[in-house]
């Protein structure tokens, strides 16, 4: 039975004193309710709980999109732009007739789009936030950023160039 991030407690984890701990949040925290849905704010709660474990490193991988608390029209436009880029990327890398592509488009992306656009309150589980908001949440939980070194710098430069190209084509 899957466990949601909001339901994880310190006691569920087998963290041993003196062991180095690394925590990876791969595309999961945007599904965890925040203060706009739950007054207990499970999203920030899981970050604080993880911080209390004193990890040596954490990684956070999330979509760079602002579909969390925005009013409908800005959320619709943001969703359109984000998923347009996703579909263009898929179109460039995978033929339209491939079963894998059809599955991703119908069962993942379409479901996510409908959820962001058509659902409100607790029914909307796709709540993407921008990097600045995640950075703020991590800082408030007690984490501090660590520069990524040469590889991280190269990655940021390449990503910046790719994003500039996407924006000029739109």
Phi and psi restraints in degrees (value plus and minus 20) as a CYANA .aco file:
   2 UNK   PHI     -88.7   -48.7
   2 UNK   PSI     128.9   168.9
   3 UNK   PHI    -133.2   -93.2
   3 UNK   PSI     109.9   149.9
   4 UNK   PHI     -98.3   -58.3
   4 UNK   PSI     129.3   169.3
   5 UNK   PHI     -74.3   -34.3
   5 UNK   PSI     -59.0   -19.0
   6 UNK   PHI     -85.4   -45.4
   6 UNK   PSI     -40.7    -0.7
   7 UNK   PHI    -114.7   -74.7
   7 UNK   PSI     -24.9    15.1
   8 UNK   PHI     -95.7   -55.7
   8 UNK   PSI     114.0   154.0
   9 UNK   PHI    -140.2  -100.2
   9 UNK   PSI     141.7   181.7
  10 UNK   PHI     -76.2   -36.2
  10 UNK   PSI     -58.6   -18.6
  11 UNK   PHI     -85.8   -45.8
  11 UNK   PSI     -42.9    -2.9
  12 UNK   PHI     -96.6   -56.6
  12 UNK   PSI     -37.0     3.0
  13 UNK   PHI    -118.7   -78.7
  13 UNK   PSI     121.5   161.5
  14 UNK   PHI    -116.9   -76.9
  14 UNK   PSI      45.9    85.9
  15 UNK   PHI    -111.3   -71.3
  15 UNK   PSI     103.0   143.0
  16 UNK   PHI    -120.4   -80.4
  16 UNK   PSI     117.1   157.1
  17 UNK   PHI     -77.5   -37.5
  17 UNK   PSI     117.0   157.0
  18 UNK   PHI      69.5   109.5
  18 UNK   PSI     -35.5     4.5
  19 UNK   PHI    -102.3   -62.3
  19 UNK   PSI     123.4   163.4
  20 UNK   PHI     -94.5   -54.5
  20 UNK   PSI     113.9   153.9
  21 UNK   PHI    -138.2   -98.2
  21 UNK   PSI     111.4   151.4
  22 UNK   PHI    -140.5  -100.5
  22 UNK   PSI     116.5   156.5
  23 UNK   PHI    -142.7  -102.7
  23 UNK   PSI     111.3   151.3
  24 UNK   PHI    -138.9   -98.9
  24 UNK   PSI     106.1   146.1
  25 UNK   PHI    -129.7   -89.7
  25 UNK   PSI      66.9   106.9
  26 UNK   PHI    -111.7   -71.7
  26 UNK   PSI      81.7   121.7
  27 UNK   PHI      32.3    72.3
  27 UNK   PSI      21.7    61.7
  28 UNK   PHI    -142.5  -102.5
  28 UNK   PSI     -54.9   -14.9
  29 UNK   PHI     -85.8   -45.8
  29 UNK   PSI     -45.3    -5.3
  30 UNK   PHI     -87.4   -47.4
  30 UNK   PSI     -34.1     5.9
  31 UNK   PHI    -107.3   -67.3
  31 UNK   PSI     -33.7     6.3
  32 UNK   PHI    -102.7   -62.7
  32 UNK   PSI     107.4   147.4
  33 UNK   PHI     -78.7   -38.7
  33 UNK   PSI     127.5   167.5
  34 UNK   PHI    -136.5   -96.5
  34 UNK   PSI    -184.6  -144.6
  35 UNK   PHI     -85.6   -45.6
  35 UNK   PSI     -39.3     0.7
  36 UNK   PHI     -97.6   -57.6
  36 UNK   PSI     -33.3     6.7
  37 UNK   PHI    -136.1   -96.1
  37 UNK   PSI     -55.7   -15.7
  38 UNK   PHI    -157.6  -117.6
  38 UNK   PSI     104.5   144.5
  39 UNK   PHI     -81.7   -41.7
  39 UNK   PSI     -41.8    -1.8
  40 UNK   PHI     -99.2   -59.2
  40 UNK   PSI     -32.8     7.2
  41 UNK   PHI      30.7    70.7
  41 UNK   PSI      46.6    86.6
  42 UNK   PHI     -77.6   -37.6
  42 UNK   PSI     -49.0    -9.0
  43 UNK   PHI     -81.3   -41.3
  43 UNK   PSI     -71.1   -31.1
  44 UNK   PHI     -92.0   -52.0
  44 UNK   PSI     -49.6    -9.6
  45 UNK   PHI     -82.4   -42.4
  45 UNK   PSI     -62.7   -22.7
  46 UNK   PHI     -86.3   -46.3
  46 UNK   PSI     -56.1   -16.1
  47 UNK   PHI     -85.4   -45.4
  47 UNK   PSI     -62.6   -22.6
  48 UNK   PHI     -85.5   -45.5
  48 UNK   PSI     -59.7   -19.7
  49 UNK   PHI     -83.5   -43.5
  49 UNK   PSI     -64.0   -24.0
  50 UNK   PHI     -83.3   -43.3
  50 UNK   PSI     -60.8   -20.8
  51 UNK   PHI     -80.5   -40.5
  51 UNK   PSI     -56.8   -16.8
  52 UNK   PHI     -85.0   -45.0
  52 UNK   PSI     -36.9     3.1
  53 UNK   PHI    -104.1   -64.1
  53 UNK   PSI     -26.0    14.0
  54 UNK   PHI      35.5    75.5
  54 UNK   PSI      35.0    75.0
  55 UNK   PHI     -86.9   -46.9
  55 UNK   PSI     130.1   170.1
  56 UNK   PHI     -94.0   -54.0
  56 UNK   PSI     -53.0   -13.0
  57 UNK   PHI    -173.0  -133.0
  57 UNK   PSI     125.6   165.6
  58 UNK   PHI    -149.4  -109.4
  58 UNK   PSI     130.7   170.7
  59 UNK   PHI    -144.4  -104.4
  59 UNK   PSI     124.1   164.1
  60 UNK   PHI    -149.8  -109.8
  60 UNK   PSI     100.4   140.4
  61 UNK   PHI    -139.5   -99.5
  61 UNK   PSI      95.9   135.9
  62 UNK   PHI    -163.1  -123.1
  62 UNK   PSI     141.7   181.7
  63 UNK   PHI     -88.2   -48.2
  63 UNK   PSI     121.0   161.0
  64 UNK   PHI    -112.4   -72.4
  64 UNK   PSI      65.2   105.2
  65 UNK   PHI    -175.8  -135.8
  65 UNK   PSI     127.9   167.9
  66 UNK   PHI    -128.8   -88.8
  66 UNK   PSI      59.6    99.6
  67 UNK   PHI    -137.3   -97.3
  67 UNK   PSI      -0.7    39.3
  68 UNK   PHI    -102.5   -62.5
  68 UNK   PSI     -94.3   -54.3
  69 UNK   PHI    -131.2   -91.2
  69 UNK   PSI     -13.3    26.7
  70 UNK   PHI     -84.5   -44.5
  70 UNK   PSI     127.3   167.3
  71 UNK   PHI     -79.1   -39.1
  71 UNK   PSI     146.8   186.8
  72 UNK   PHI     -74.7   -34.7
  72 UNK   PSI     -73.7   -33.7
  73 UNK   PHI     -81.4   -41.4
  73 UNK   PSI     -70.1   -30.1
  74 UNK   PHI     -81.6   -41.6
  74 UNK   PSI     -55.6   -15.6
  75 UNK   PHI     -86.0   -46.0
  75 UNK   PSI     -60.2   -20.2
  76 UNK   PHI     -82.1   -42.1
  76 UNK   PSI     -67.2   -27.2
  77 UNK   PHI     -84.1   -44.1
  77 UNK   PSI     -64.6   -24.6
  78 UNK   PHI     -80.4   -40.4
  78 UNK   PSI     -62.9   -22.9
  79 UNK   PHI     -84.0   -44.0
  79 UNK   PSI     -63.9   -23.9
  80 UNK   PHI     -78.5   -38.5
  80 UNK   PSI     -68.6   -28.6
  81 UNK   PHI     -85.0   -45.0
  81 UNK   PSI     -64.3   -24.3
  82 UNK   PHI     -83.8   -43.8
  82 UNK   PSI     -70.6   -30.6
  83 UNK   PHI     -95.2   -55.2
  83 UNK   PSI     -44.9    -4.9
  84 UNK   PHI     -79.9   -39.9
  84 UNK   PSI     -65.3   -25.3
  85 UNK   PHI     -83.1   -43.1
  85 UNK   PSI     -59.6   -19.6
  86 UNK   PHI     -82.1   -42.1
  86 UNK   PSI     -68.1   -28.1
  87 UNK   PHI     -85.8   -45.8
  87 UNK   PSI     -57.2   -17.2
  88 UNK   PHI     -84.3   -44.3
  88 UNK   PSI     -59.7   -19.7
  89 UNK   PHI     -83.4   -43.4
  89 UNK   PSI     -65.3   -25.3
  90 UNK   PHI     -83.2   -43.2
  90 UNK   PSI     -61.2   -21.2
  91 UNK   PHI     -81.4   -41.4
  91 UNK   PSI     -54.5   -14.5
  92 UNK   PHI     -96.2   -56.2
  92 UNK   PSI     -42.9    -2.9
  93 UNK   PHI    -131.9   -91.9
  93 UNK   PSI     -32.9     7.1
  94 UNK   PHI    -164.0  -124.0
  94 UNK   PSI     110.6   150.6
  95 UNK   PHI     -80.9   -40.9
  95 UNK   PSI     129.0   169.0
  96 UNK   PHI     -85.5   -45.5
  96 UNK   PSI     -44.7    -4.7
  97 UNK   PHI    -105.1   -65.1
  97 UNK   PSI     -29.3    10.7
  98 UNK   PHI     -87.2   -47.2
  98 UNK   PSI     113.5   153.5
  99 UNK   PHI     -80.0   -40.0
  99 UNK   PSI     -59.3   -19.3
 100 UNK   PHI     -80.5   -40.5
 100 UNK   PSI     -61.6   -21.6
 101 UNK   PHI     -84.8   -44.8
 101 UNK   PSI     -66.1   -26.1
 102 UNK   PHI     -79.8   -39.8
 102 UNK   PSI     -63.3   -23.3
 103 UNK   PHI     -80.8   -40.8
 103 UNK   PSI     -66.7   -26.7
 104 UNK   PHI     -81.6   -41.6
 104 UNK   PSI     -66.5   -26.5
 105 UNK   PHI     -86.6   -46.6
 105 UNK   PSI     -61.6   -21.6
 106 UNK   PHI    -102.0   -62.0
 106 UNK   PSI     -60.8   -20.8
 107 UNK   PHI    -118.9   -78.9
 107 UNK   PSI     -36.2     3.8
 108 UNK   PHI    -132.7   -92.7
 108 UNK   PSI     -85.9   -45.9
 109 UNK   PHI     -85.4   -45.4
 109 UNK   PSI     -65.2   -25.2
 110 UNK   PHI     -81.7   -41.7
 110 UNK   PSI     -63.6   -23.6
 111 UNK   PHI     -81.7   -41.7
 111 UNK   PSI     -63.5   -23.5
 112 UNK   PHI     -83.0   -43.0
 112 UNK   PSI     -64.0   -24.0
 113 UNK   PHI     -81.7   -41.7
 113 UNK   PSI     -67.0   -27.0
 114 UNK   PHI     -79.9   -39.9
 114 UNK   PSI     -62.2   -22.2
 115 UNK   PHI     -83.4   -43.4
 115 UNK   PSI     -65.2   -25.2
 116 UNK   PHI     -84.8   -44.8
 116 UNK   PSI     -61.4   -21.4
 117 UNK   PHI    -103.8   -63.8
 117 UNK   PSI     -64.8   -24.8
 118 UNK   PHI    -115.4   -75.4
 118 UNK   PSI     -34.0     6.0
 119 UNK   PHI    -128.3   -88.3
 119 UNK   PSI     131.0   171.0
 120 UNK   PHI    -152.6  -112.6
 120 UNK   PSI     145.9   185.9
 121 UNK   PHI      40.4    80.4
 121 UNK   PSI    -161.7  -121.7
 122 UNK   PHI     -87.9   -47.9
 122 UNK   PSI     -40.1    -0.1
 123 UNK   PHI     -90.4   -50.4
 123 UNK   PSI     -46.1    -6.1
 124 UNK   PHI    -106.6   -66.6
 124 UNK   PSI      89.1   129.1
 125 UNK   PHI    -123.6   -83.6
 125 UNK   PSI     -33.3     6.7
 126 UNK   PHI    -109.8   -69.8
 126 UNK   PSI      79.9   119.9
 127 UNK   PHI    -147.7  -107.7
 127 UNK   PSI      55.8    95.8
 128 UNK   PHI     -94.8   -54.8
 128 UNK   PSI     127.6   167.6
 129 UNK   PHI    -151.0  -111.0
 129 UNK   PSI     139.3   179.3
 130 UNK   PHI     -97.3   -57.3
 130 UNK   PSI     139.9   179.9
 131 UNK   PHI     -71.4   -31.4
 131 UNK   PSI     -64.5   -24.5
 132 UNK   PHI     -78.6   -38.6
 132 UNK   PSI     -57.7   -17.7
 133 UNK   PHI     -89.9   -49.9
 133 UNK   PSI     -61.9   -21.9
 134 UNK   PHI     -83.9   -43.9
 134 UNK   PSI     -61.9   -21.9
 135 UNK   PHI     -79.8   -39.8
 135 UNK   PSI     -62.9   -22.9
 136 UNK   PHI     -83.2   -43.2
 136 UNK   PSI     -64.2   -24.2
 137 UNK   PHI     -81.5   -41.5
 137 UNK   PSI     -64.2   -24.2
 138 UNK   PHI     -84.5   -44.5
 138 UNK   PSI     -61.4   -21.4
 139 UNK   PHI     -83.8   -43.8
 139 UNK   PSI     -64.8   -24.8
 140 UNK   PHI     -83.3   -43.3
 140 UNK   PSI     -48.1    -8.1
 141 UNK   PHI     -99.9   -59.9
 141 UNK   PSI     -29.2    10.8
 142 UNK   PHI      86.5   126.5
 142 UNK   PSI     -15.2    24.8
 143 UNK   PHI    -105.9   -65.9
 143 UNK   PSI     136.3   176.3
 144 UNK   PHI    -149.4  -109.4
 144 UNK   PSI     125.4   165.4
 145 UNK   PHI     -90.5   -50.5
 145 UNK   PSI     131.1   171.1
 146 UNK   PHI    -148.5  -108.5
 146 UNK   PSI     106.2   146.2
 147 UNK   PHI     -80.8   -40.8
 147 UNK   PSI     122.8   162.8
 148 UNK   PHI    -103.9   -63.9
 148 UNK   PSI     -20.5    19.5
 149 UNK   PHI      59.2    99.2
 149 UNK   PSI    -184.4  -144.4
 150 UNK   PHI     -83.5   -43.5
 150 UNK   PSI     -62.0   -22.0
 151 UNK   PHI     -84.3   -44.3
 151 UNK   PSI     -63.2   -23.2
 152 UNK   PHI     -82.8   -42.8
 152 UNK   PSI     -59.3   -19.3
 153 UNK   PHI     -84.3   -44.3
 153 UNK   PSI     -64.6   -24.6
 154 UNK   PHI     -81.9   -41.9
 154 UNK   PSI     -63.7   -23.7
 155 UNK   PHI     -80.2   -40.2
 155 UNK   PSI     -65.6   -25.6
 156 UNK   PHI     -82.2   -42.2
 156 UNK   PSI     -60.1   -20.1
 157 UNK   PHI     -84.4   -44.4
 157 UNK   PSI     -65.3   -25.3
 158 UNK   PHI     -85.1   -45.1
 158 UNK   PSI     -62.7   -22.7
 159 UNK   PHI     -83.8   -43.8
 159 UNK   PSI     -61.9   -21.9
 160 UNK   PHI     -81.3   -41.3
 160 UNK   PSI     -62.2   -22.2
 161 UNK   PHI     -86.0   -46.0
 161 UNK   PSI     -61.2   -21.2
 162 UNK   PHI     -85.0   -45.0
 162 UNK   PSI     -62.6   -22.6
 163 UNK   PHI     -85.6   -45.6
 163 UNK   PSI     -58.2   -18.2
 164 UNK   PHI     -82.6   -42.6
 164 UNK   PSI     -59.5   -19.5
 165 UNK   PHI     -86.1   -46.1
 165 UNK   PSI     -61.1   -21.1
 166 UNK   PHI     -82.2   -42.2
 166 UNK   PSI     -65.4   -25.4
 167 UNK   PHI     -86.8   -46.8
 167 UNK   PSI     -52.5   -12.5
 168 UNK   PHI     -94.4   -54.4
 168 UNK   PSI     -46.2    -6.2
 169 UNK   PHI    -101.1   -61.1
 169 UNK   PSI     -43.7    -3.7
